[in-house]
Amino acid sequence: MKRARPGTSTTSEKGEVDLSTLENEILIQLVSFCNVVELFVLRRTSRAFRKAACAAVSRAKSLHFSFLKPHISPQYQEICVTLMLEDAELNRLQRLELEGLSHITGKGWLKSLFRKAPNLESLNLTGCSRIIPEYFGATDFQWNKSRHSLKYLYLEGCSRVDNDTVGLLGKKFSNLITLRLGGCSQRIDDRSLMILCSWARRLQVLDLCGLKRVTDLGIYTVLRLLPSLTYLGITGCERVHLLDLGVNLTTLDIIGSASGSMLQVLQFNGMGTPRIGLPQGTLTFLAERSKKLVEVDISGCEQVLLIQTMYELVLSF
């Protein structure tokens, strides 16, 4: 594509139009309809398109990089994300989605993201198993306003996110409403949950699925420190059995108490392995105490008999 000289027509003898010669604002409006893959290709064609693509990213409120997965080879996905984010101003960015990009590490862009995007509210890193958690705090250690704007953080499958990272997330992003940690490092334990919940007191959705070092004490801590919690996922938490905590108090007591009365969805499926399952009377207790509970998932829970479950539910009404 050739650039027309100043003062010449943008239309060739064949009726073809050289888009790169359009007014800059018009060109930006055109490329703003492209996804990130198309923008990445366009920015390599000419300086005009590169400038327009950069401006389009700078004006975007939502960026979805999951489009890269079927079009860009895994080894080049990090380069693409880095170039697109580093060249643009991200003051307007509110949502960033990188789900499924399993080869990105965050090097070169994650460490500066929260400084460049002060209004970022949602960050989806689901399935980004190579993300290096140290980059969450690599910019600086001043907890300014830009660190506290994040409300929704999705880290399912980020296996390098460990107990130290969880504590850091609570301190840096105290306005978090949703945090999903399912499938993260098996080093996450009760201590890291206590630090997280001590800082991020506004959490309403917390997913702990598959974290095998979390025990009843950790769940007790979560429910005591998070009065606004509406969703708790403990699928596959093998050490959570809803047993006595040693002070004449069970986790069930906390779930049904005033501090746990906001719970609406509770996932038990797969809980209780090996061979313990839900204690008898669990469903009745929850139905009687947790007035706002609308959904309990018990699929995969061992030793839960259908007739027992139905009987408990009938008794609760």
C-alpha positions in Angstrom: 0.0 0.0 0.0 1.6 3.2 -1.2 1.2 6.6 0.6 -0.1 9.4 -1.6 1.8 12.6 -1.8 0.3 15.7 -0.2 -2.2 17.4 -2.5 -2.8 14.2 -4.6 -6.0 12.2 -4.8 -6.4 9.2 -2.4 -8.3 7.3 -5.2 -6.3 5.5 -7.8 -7.2 5.1 -11.5 -8.6 1.7 -10.6 -10.9 3.2 -7.9 -8.8 1.9 -5.0 -8.6 4.1 -1.9 -5.4 4.4 0.2 -6.8 4.3 3.7 -3.5 5.5 5.2 -4.0 8.9 3.7 -7.3 9.6 5.5 -7.5 12.1 8.2 -6.0 10.7 11.4 -9.3 10.9 13.4 -11.2 9.1 10.7 -8.6 6.4 10.5 -8.7 5.9 14.3 -12.5 5.6 14.1 -12.2 2.9 11.4 -9.6 0.8 13.2 -11.5 1.0 16.5 -13.8 -1.7 15.2 -10.9 -4.1 14.9 -10.0 -6.7 17.5 -6.5 -6.9 19.0 -5.3 -9.4 16.4 -6.3 -7.2 13.6 -4.8 -4.1 15.3 -1.5 -6.0 15.8 -1.4 -6.8 12.1 -2.4 -3.3 11.0 0.3 -1.6 13.2 2.9 -3.4 11.1 1.8 -2.1 7.7 2.6 1.6 8.0 3.3 4.4 10.4 -0.2 5.8 9.9 -1.8 2.5 10.9 0.6 2.0 13.8 -0.3 5.4 15.1 -4.1 4.8 14.6 -3.9 1.3 16.2 -2.1 2.8 19.2 -4.7 5.5 19.6 -7.5 3.0 19.3 -6.0 0.9 22.1 -5.5 4.0 24.2 -9.2 4.9 23.9 -10.5 1.4 24.6 -12.3 0.6 27.8 -12.1 -3.1 27.3 -9.3 -5.2 25.6 -9.7 -9.0 24.9 -6.4 -10.7 24.1 -7.9 -14.2 24.1 -8.4 -13.6 20.3 -4.7 -14.2 20.0 -4.8 -17.9 20.9 -6.0 -19.3 17.5 -4.1 -16.8 15.4 -0.8 -16.1 17.0 1.8 -18.8 17.8 2.2 -19.3 21.6 5.8 -18.1 21.5 4.8 -14.7 20.0 1.8 -14.0 22.3 3.9 -12.3 24.9 5.5 -10.1 22.3 2.1 -9.1 21.0 0.6 -8.2 24.4 3.8 -6.3 25.3 3.8 -4.2 22.1 0.1 -3.4 22.3 0.1 -2.3 25.9 3.5 -0.6 26.2 2.9 1.7 23.2 -0.5 2.9 24.3 -1.9 5.1 27.1 -4.3 3.0 29.2 -6.0 5.7 31.3 -9.5 4.7 30.0 -8.9 0.9 30.3 -11.4 -0.8 32.7 -11.3 -4.4 31.6 -8.4 -6.5 30.4 -8.9 -10.2 29.4 -6.1 -12.6 28.6 -7.8 -15.9 29.3 -6.2 -19.0 27.9 -2.8 -17.4 27.0 -0.8 -20.1 28.7 2.6 -19.0 27.5 2.6 -15.4 28.7 4.6 -14.6 31.9 3.8 -10.9 32.4 7.3 -9.8 31.7 7.5 -6.3 30.2 3.8 -5.3 30.7 2.3 -6.7 34.0 4.7 -4.8 36.2 3.7 -1.5 34.7 0.0 -2.2 34.1 -1.4 -0.9 37.3 0.5 2.4 37.0 -0.6 2.9 33.4 -4.2 1.8 33.9 -5.4 3.6 37.1 -9.0 2.8 36.3 -8.6 -0.9 35.7 -11.4 -2.8 37.4 -11.3 -6.3 36.0 -8.2 -8.5 35.1 -8.8 -12.0 33.8 -5.7 -14.2 33.7 -7.6 -17.5 33.8 -5.4 -20.3 32.4 -2.2 -18.2 32.3 -0.2 -20.9 34.0 3.2 -19.2 33.4 2.3 -15.8 34.9 5.1 -14.8 37.3 3.4 -13.5 40.4 6.3 -11.3 41.4 5.3 -8.9 38.6 2.2 -7.9 40.6 4.4 -5.9 42.9 7.4 -5.1 40.7 6.5 -1.5 39.9 7.0 0.0 43.3 5.8 -0.5 46.8 3.7 2.7 47.2 0.1 1.7 47.5 -1.4 4.6 45.5 -4.9 4.9 44.2 -4.2 3.0 41.0 -3.4 -0.1 43.0 -6.8 0.0 44.8 -9.2 0.3 41.8 -9.1 -3.4 40.8 -12.4 -5.1 41.8 -12.4 -8.4 39.8 -9.4 -10.6 39.6 -9.5 -14.0 37.9 -6.5 -16.3 38.5 -7.9 -19.8 37.9 -5.1 -22.1 36.8 -2.3 -19.7 37.5 -0.2 -22.4 39.2 2.6 -20.0 40.2 0.3 -17.9 42.4 1.3 -19.0 45.9 0.6 -18.1 49.5 2.9 -15.1 49.4 1.2 -13.7 46.3 -2.2 -14.1 47.9 -1.2 -12.0 50.9 0.2 -9.4 48.6 -3.0 -9.2 46.5 -5.0 -8.5 49.6 -2.7 -5.6 50.6 -2.5 -4.1 47.1 -6.1 -4.5 46.0 -8.2 -3.9 49.1 -11.3 -3.1 47.0 -11.5 -6.5 45.5 -15.0 -7.8 45.1 -14.3 -11.0 43.2 -11.2 -13.2 43.5 -10.9 -16.6 41.9 -7.9 -18.7 43.0 -9.1 -22.2 41.9 -6.2 -24.3 40.6 -3.5 -22.0 41.9 -0.4 -23.2 43.8 -1.0 -25.9 46.4 1.2 -23.8 48.8 -1.8 -21.5 49.5 -2.9 -22.3 53.1 -4.9 -20.9 56.0 -2.3 -18.3 56.9 -2.4 -16.7 53.5 -6.2 -16.6 53.5 -6.1 -14.8 56.9 -3.8 -12.1 55.4 -5.9 -11.8 52.3 -9.2 -11.4 54.2 -7.7 -9.0 56.7 -7.1 -6.5 53.9 -9.7 -7.3 51.2 -12.7 -7.0 53.5 -15.1 -6.2 50.6 -14.8 -9.6 49.0 -18.2 -11.0 47.9 -17.0 -13.9 45.6 -14.1 -16.1 46.7 -13.2 -19.3 44.8 -10.8 -21.7 46.6 -11.5 -24.7 44.5 -8.8 -27.4 44.5 -6.6 -25.8 47.2 -5.7 -28.9 49.2 -3.9 -27.2 52.1 -6.9 -25.1 53.1 -8.6 -26.5 56.2 -11.7 -25.9 58.2 -9.7 -23.2 60.1 -9.1 -21.3 56.9 -12.8 -21.4 55.9 -13.7 -20.3 59.5 -11.4 -17.3 59.1 -12.8 -16.4 55.7 -16.4 -16.4 56.9 -15.5 -14.5 60.1 -13.6 -11.7 58.3 -15.8 -11.3 55.2 -19.3 -10.3 56.2 -20.4 -9.5 52.6 -19.4 -12.8 51.2 -22.1 -14.2 48.9 -20.2 -17.0 47.0 -17.7 -19.5 48.4 -16.2 -22.3 46.3 -14.5 -25.1 48.2 -14.7 -27.8 45.5 -11.8 -30.2 45.9 -10.6 -28.8 49.2 -9.7 -32.2 50.7 -9.0 -31.0 54.2 -12.3 -29.1 54.6 -14.7 -31.5 56.4 -16.9 -29.1 58.4 -15.7 -30.7 61.6 -15.3 -29.4 65.1 -12.6 -26.6 65.3 -11.6 -27.5 68.8 -13.5 -24.7 70.6 -17.0 -26.1 70.6 -17.5 -24.5 67.3 -17.8 -25.9 63.8 -17.5 -24.3 60.4 -21.2 -24.9 59.9 -21.9 -22.7 62.9 -20.1 -19.9 61.3 -21.8 -20.4 57.9 -25.2 -20.2 59.7 -24.3 -17.3 62.0 -24.9 -13.6 61.4 -21.4 -13.2 59.8 -22.2 -15.9 57.2 -25.8 -15.0 56.6 -25.1 -13.2 53.3 -24.0 -16.4 51.6 -26.1 -17.2 48.6 -24.1 -19.9 46.8 -22.0 -22.6 48.4 -20.1 -25.2 46.5 -19.3 -28.4 48.3 -18.9 -30.7 45.3 -16.0 -33.1 45.7 -15.5 -31.9 49.3 -14.8 -34.4 52.0 -12.3 -36.7 50.2 -11.1 -39.1 51.2 -14.1 -41.0 52.3 -15.6 -38.6 54.7 -18.2 -36.6 52.9 -20.7 -34.2 54.4 -21.6 -34.8 58.0 -25.2 -35.9 58.6 -27.6 -33.0 59.1 -25.5 -30.5 57.1 -28.2 -29.6 54.6 -30.8 -29.2 57.3 -28.5 -26.9 59.4 -27.8 -24.7 56.4 -31.4 -24.5 55.4 -32.4 -23.4 58.9 -29.6 -21.0 59.6 -28.6 -19.4 56.3 -31.8 -17.6 55.2 -30.3 -16.1 52.1 -28.6 -19.4 50.8 -30.2 -20.2 47.5 -27.8 -22.8 46.0 -25.8 -25.6 47.5 -23.7 -27.8 45.1 -23.0 -31.3 46.5 -22.1 -33.1 43.3 -19.2 -35.4 43.9 -19.5 -35.4 47.7 -19.0 -38.9 49.0 -21.3 -40.8 51.3 -24.2 -38.5 50.6 -27.3 -40.6 50.1 -30.2 -39.3 48.0 -32.9 -40.4 50.4 -31.0 -38.7 53.3 -30.6 -35.5 51.3 -34.3 -35.3 50.4 -35.3 -36.1 54.0 -33.1 -33.3 55.4 -34.5 -30.8 52.9 -38.1 -31.8 53.7 -37.5 -31.3 57.4 -36.1 -27.8 56.8 -39.4 -26.5 55.5 
